[in-house]
Amino acid sequence: MEIKQENGLQKMWEEIERQLNADAAPIQELAVSYGFNLSGDESGTYVLALNNGKANVTAQETEEADCTLTMKVDDFYKLLAGKLNTTTAFMMGKLKVKGSLGLALKLENILTHYRF
């Protein structure tokens, strides 16, 4: 949560992209795009594209994403910190998934490899 107040959501996305590209082993074999519809103080729509070891984040509409996650910004920060289980969040209505729930679970596994 402190990260949000210090750097803002845009800085967090830059850090996500930086870390995934610096250590691409967990995303090496992937060709998938994740959309994020985030609501709250720092709302926005973003797409995280993973393609053969490269990560690219763009602030754009999420219609073309393979898996789109809709959640509050606060819950997004919890997800990044490893403090939000996607299955539990989905069951409690804190996370909505459009597309493959399996891809959402895979994203959670990928993120646990990094420290945000």
JOQUIWO-V370667 format. One record per residue. N is the residue number from 0. RES is the residue in one letter. SS is DSSP state (h for helix, s for strand, l for the rest). PHI is phi in whole degrees, -180 to 180 (none if undefined). BURIAL is 1 if it has 24 or more other C-alpha atoms within 12 Angstrom, else 0. Layout:
n=N res=RES ss=SS phi=PHI burial=BURIAL
n=N res=RES ss=SS phi=PHI burial=BURIAL
This chain:
n=0 res=M ss=l phi=none burial=0
n=1 res=E ss=h phi=-62 burial=0
n=2 res=I ss=h phi=-58 burial=0
n=3 res=K ss=h phi=-57 burial=1
n=4 res=Q ss=h phi=-71 burial=0
n=5 res=E ss=h phi=-79 burial=0
n=6 res=N ss=h phi=-114 burial=0
n=7 res=G ss=h phi=83 burial=0
n=8 res=L ss=h phi=-64 burial=1
n=9 res=Q ss=h phi=-61 burial=0
n=10 res=K ss=h phi=-64 burial=0
n=11 res=M ss=h phi=-64 burial=1
n=12 res=W ss=h phi=-63 burial=1
n=13 res=E ss=h phi=-62 burial=0
n=14 res=E ss=h phi=-68 burial=1
n=15 res=I ss=h phi=-59 burial=1
n=16 res=E ss=h phi=-61 burial=1
n=17 res=R ss=h phi=-61 burial=0
n=18 res=Q ss=h phi=-67 burial=1
n=19 res=L ss=h phi=-65 burial=1
n=20 res=N ss=h phi=-76 burial=1
n=21 res=A ss=h phi=-73 burial=0
n=22 res=D ss=l phi=-132 burial=0
n=23 res=A ss=l phi=-88 burial=1
n=24 res=A ss=h phi=-52 burial=0
n=25 res=P ss=h phi=-67 burial=1
n=26 res=I ss=h phi=-114 burial=1
n=27 res=Q ss=l phi=-56 burial=0
n=28 res=E ss=l phi=-96 burial=0
n=29 res=L ss=l phi=-93 burial=0
n=30 res=A ss=s phi=-140 burial=0
n=31 res=V ss=s phi=-149 burial=1
n=32 res=S ss=s phi=-125 burial=1
n=33 res=Y ss=s phi=-114 burial=1
n=34 res=G ss=s phi=-99 burial=1
n=35 res=F ss=s phi=-130 burial=1
n=36 res=N ss=s phi=-105 burial=1
n=37 res=L ss=s phi=-107 burial=1
n=38 res=S ss=s phi=-119 burial=0
n=39 res=G ss=l phi=127 burial=0
n=40 res=D ss=l phi=-59 burial=0
n=41 res=E ss=l phi=-114 burial=1
n=42 res=S ss=l phi=-65 burial=0
n=43 res=G ss=s phi=172 burial=1
n=44 res=T ss=s phi=-119 burial=1
n=45 res=Y ss=s phi=-139 burial=1
n=46 res=V ss=s phi=-127 burial=1
n=47 res=L ss=s phi=-106 burial=1
n=48 res=A ss=s phi=-101 burial=1
n=49 res=L ss=s phi=-114 burial=1
n=50 res=N ss=s phi=-142 burial=0
n=51 res=N ss=l phi=49 burial=0
n=52 res=G ss=l phi=88 burial=0
n=53 res=K ss=s phi=-118 burial=1
n=54 res=A ss=s phi=-114 burial=1
n=55 res=N ss=s phi=-141 burial=1
n=56 res=V ss=s phi=-111 burial=1
n=57 res=T ss=s phi=-134 burial=1
n=58 res=A ss=l phi=-90 burial=0
n=59 res=Q ss=l phi=-157 burial=0
n=60 res=E ss=l phi=-63 burial=0
n=61 res=T ss=l phi=-106 burial=1
n=62 res=E ss=l phi=-59 burial=0
n=63 res=E ss=l phi=-88 burial=0
n=64 res=A ss=l phi=-69 burial=1
n=65 res=D ss=l phi=-70 burial=1
n=66 res=C ss=s phi=-145 burial=1
n=67 res=T ss=s phi=-116 burial=1
n=68 res=L ss=s phi=-108 burial=1
n=69 res=T ss=s phi=-117 burial=1
n=70 res=M ss=s phi=-162 burial=1
n=71 res=K ss=s phi=-75 burial=1
n=72 res=V ss=h phi=-57 burial=1
n=73 res=D ss=h phi=-59 burial=1
n=74 res=D ss=h phi=-70 burial=1
n=75 res=F ss=h phi=-62 burial=1
n=76 res=Y ss=h phi=-63 burial=1
n=77 res=K ss=h phi=-65 burial=1
n=78 res=L ss=h phi=-60 burial=1
n=79 res=L ss=h phi=-64 burial=1
n=80 res=A ss=l phi=-83 burial=1
n=81 res=G ss=l phi=77 burial=0
n=82 res=K ss=l phi=-106 burial=0
n=83 res=L ss=l phi=-134 burial=1
n=84 res=N ss=l phi=-83 burial=1
n=85 res=T ss=h phi=-63 burial=1
n=86 res=T ss=h phi=-64 burial=0
n=87 res=T ss=h phi=-63 burial=0
n=88 res=A ss=h phi=-61 burial=1
n=89 res=F ss=h phi=-64 burial=0
n=90 res=M ss=h phi=-65 burial=0
n=91 res=M ss=l phi=-88 burial=0
n=92 res=G ss=l phi=83 burial=0
n=93 res=K ss=l phi=-81 burial=1
n=94 res=L ss=l phi=-135 burial=1
n=95 res=K ss=s phi=-112 burial=1
n=96 res=V ss=s phi=-122 burial=1
n=97 res=K ss=s phi=-111 burial=1
n=98 res=G ss=s phi=106 burial=0
n=99 res=S ss=l phi=-80 burial=0
n=100 res=L ss=h phi=-66 burial=0
n=101 res=G ss=h phi=-59 burial=0
n=102 res=L ss=h phi=-67 burial=1
n=103 res=A ss=h phi=-64 burial=1
n=104 res=L ss=h phi=-66 burial=1
n=105 res=K ss=h phi=-63 burial=0
n=106 res=L ss=h phi=-61 burial=1
n=107 res=E ss=h phi=-59 burial=1
n=108 res=N ss=h phi=-64 burial=0
n=109 res=I ss=h phi=-64 burial=1
n=110 res=L ss=h phi=-63 burial=1
n=111 res=T ss=l phi=-66 burial=0
n=112 res=H ss=l phi=-75 burial=0
n=113 res=Y ss=l phi=-112 burial=1
n=114 res=R ss=l phi=-122 burial=0
n=115 res=F ss=l phi=-110 burial=1
